[in-house]
Amino acid sequence: MVAGQFYPACADALKKQIASFLDQVSPINKIDAIGCMLPHAGYMYSGRVAAAALSAINIKDKIVLLGPNHTGTGAQFSIMPQGVWQTPLGQVQVDNNLAQEILGNSRYLQQDTLAHACEHSLEVELPLLQYFRPDFQIVPIAFLSDELDALKAIGREIAQGIKKAGLEKQTLIIASSDMTHYEPQAQAQRKDKEAIAAICGLDEDKLMQKVRDIDISMCGYAPTTVMLCAARLLGARQGTLIKYQTSGDVTGDYDAVVGYAGVVIT
């Protein structure tokens, strides 16, 4: 949907752009991550952050992909349990079995495609993932509500579904989120530091508190909350910030920046 806008529509140009984000020497010992948080802006702004995080980890067979619903359409908690997503780098299959395991175990998730039809937050992650591994499957889930109890319950339900399917070692949970939006650089960095500390501490309650107390305009704090809850139940013990930058670091305009963080959960 957003090929040609957020990232190149031509496969060769897309691969070339992603390659340009990477250091000359890739990490030899990849991190066996349980989860991660990636940004989802246009690649020229956030692609370097997302690529740095993904280049550091093993991309697993199954990816539970969690993102905010920016459009306001569809269910409050929307899971797409079947279908195929298309990018310039090829098709990505939805894992119907894992999706149904999670859906059948959930009080909140609803089967829905409308929320995903015009939403960019999950799509933008796919070409980056495909660059590092072409043969994974996804379970796409979009969040319109930020009700904390429901989010924590969904995190538990996702973890239970993964365990029931016997896929603990084969599944990576990705939360898609940008950080502070359109504030001066120093202020954005100060706010984002607080949110990132909560994420690295695997503390979804603190994250939600910081978002509300100091007004952090982080668009994906709901999916990040779900990811943290699920990852902790799957054995996660810590988070590590791989890279942080703002749009100002790309454009040179520091008056109204958007923050981007790549965090890996192990």
N, C-alpha and C positions, 0 to 999 in steps of 0.2 A: 504493500500500500504506500509506503513512504520511500521506496527506492527512487532515486533521482532527486530526493529532497534531503533526507537525513544522511543518506549514504549513496554512493554511485550506483546507477542502474546497470552498468556494464560490469560483468564479472571480472575482467582483467583489471579494470580501473579500481574496482573494489578491493581486490587482492593487493594491488600495488599500494593503495592507501593504507590498508591495515599493516602491511609489511613496513611501511615508513614509520609506523608508531613504535616499532620494536627496537630494542637494543641490538647491536650486532651479534652479541653472544646471548643465546637463550639459556635460561636456567637448565642445568643438567639434571638436578634432582628436583623433580616436580613435587609440589605439595599435594598430599592426599586430603583434600578438603571435603567437609560435610556440607558447607554452604558458602555463599559469598554474596556481596552486594555490589552491583555494577551500575554506573550511570547510563542514561538513555537519551542523551541529547544528540544533535547532529555530530557526526564523527569528527569534524574539524575542531569541535569544542571538547568533546568528552571521550573520543575514541582512544586517545593515548592512555587515559586512565583505565578504561575497560580492558584494553589489550594488555596492559602491564599486569593486571590481576589475572586475566585468563592465561597468559603465558607462563604464570608461576604455578599453575595447578594442573592436575590430571582432569581432563574433561571426561565425565563418566557416561555410561550407556544411557542412563535415564536422567532427565533434567526436569525437576518440578520448577516451573517458571512463574514467578509471582510478580505482579505489577499493579500500579495504581490505574484506576479507570478515570482518565481525564475527560472523557466525553459525556459522562453522566447518563449513558444509555445502558440498558440491560439490567441484570440482577445485581443486588448489593454485593453478593459473593458469587462470582461467576466462574464455573469450570467448563472448559470445552473438552468433552471426553473422547471425541473422535474427529478425524479429518486430517488434512495435509496443509501445511503452510509452505508458501513458495517464496524464495528469495533469488537474487541473481546467481547465487552459488548452488542452487538446487532445492529439492524438496526436503521438508522436515516432517516426519510422521508423528502424529499424536499417539501416545501409548495408551490405547483403549483399556488394556487390562489394569494398568496401574491407576489410571484415571477413575475407572469404575470401582476399584478397591477403595480409593480415597472418597469418592462420592457416596458410595454405599455405606460408608462409616461416618458420614457427616450429618449434623443437624442443621448446618447453615449453608453449605454450598449448594448451588442450583445449576443444573445443566443448562447452558446458555451460550449462544454464539453471537448474539447482538452486541454484547459488551466488547467483543474482540474484533468486530467487523471494521471499525475505524480507529482502533487504539494502537498507538505506536510503541508504548513502553515495553512490550514483550518482543515485538517484531524486530526492533533495533538491535536486540542482543543476538539474534540468530546468525547473521552473517559473521559476526565476530567469533561465535562458537564454531561455526562451520569452517572457518579458516584454520582452526586448531584441530578440529575433528569433524569429519563429514557425516559420520554414521551414528548419530544419537537420536533418541526420541524424546518428546516433551509432553508435559502435562501443564497446559496454560491455565492460570487462574488470575482473575482481575478483581480488584477490591475497590468498591465505591464507598463503603462504610468504614468508619474508624472506631467502632465500638470495641473497647479493649477486651472485654470478657469474650466476645464473639471471636475476635482475632486470636486470642490465646487458645480458645477451644479449637479453632481450625488448625492452628499449629499442632496441637495434640493429635487431631484427627489425621493430619498428613503424616505425622510420624508413625502413628498406629497403622495406617494404610501401607506405608513403606515396609514396616516390620512384618505385617501380615502377608505381604507379597514376597517376603524373603529377599528384599532388594536393598538392604542397608548399605552394603558395600558398593552397589552399582548405581546409587542415586546421588545426585548433586542438587541442592536446593538453592536457587538463585532469586534474590530479591532485586528488582529493578527500581532504582531511585536516584534522582538528582538531589542535591542538597539545597542550601539557601538560594532563593531566587531574587535577583534584581535589588541587591543591597550593596553598599560600598564594600570594597575588598576587605578591609580590616574588620568590619562588622560581620561580614559573611564568614570569614575565617574563624572569628571568635565563637560564633554560634555553632558552626560546623564542628569545631573541636569538641564542644560539649556533646553533641550527638554522636560523633565518632567514638568518643570515650565510652559512652553507654553501649554502643554496638560491640566494641571490642571486649567489653566486660560481659557480653551476652545478657544484658539487663534490659529487657523490653519495657519493664515498668518505668525505669529511669529514662529510657529514650522517650517514651510517651510524655512523661512529666516535663522533660526538658523542652520538647516540642511545644508544649502548651505554655510553660512558665516563661520562656524567653522568646516565644513566637518564632520558632524555626520553620521557615516555609519549605520544608523538605517534602516533596510530593509523594514519596513512596514510604513514609514511615509506617503505614499500615502493613504492606507486604513485608517490610523489614522486620516488624514485630512478629509476624507469623513465622518468618524464616528463623529468627532467633529461638523462638519457642520450640519449633520442630527440631532444629539442629541440636539444641541442648538435650532433648529427649533421645536423640540418636547418638549421644556420646560426646558432643562438642564441649570443649573446655576453655577455649580462648579465641579471640579474634585478632587479626593483624592488619593494620593499614598498609596496603601495598603502595598506593599513590594517591595524592590529593592535588588538585589544582582548580583554578577557576577559569571562567571564560575570559576574564581579564588577562590571564597569563598567555592567552592566544591572541586576543585582539589589541591588547594594550589599553583598553578602556576599563579603568578600575572604579568608576563611579557607580555602576549598577551591574554587578557580576552574578553569575550562577556558579555554585560550587559543585564539584564532582569528586567522589571518593570511590576507590576500589578497595574493599575489605574482604579478607579471606577468613573463614571460620573453620577451625580445626579441633 
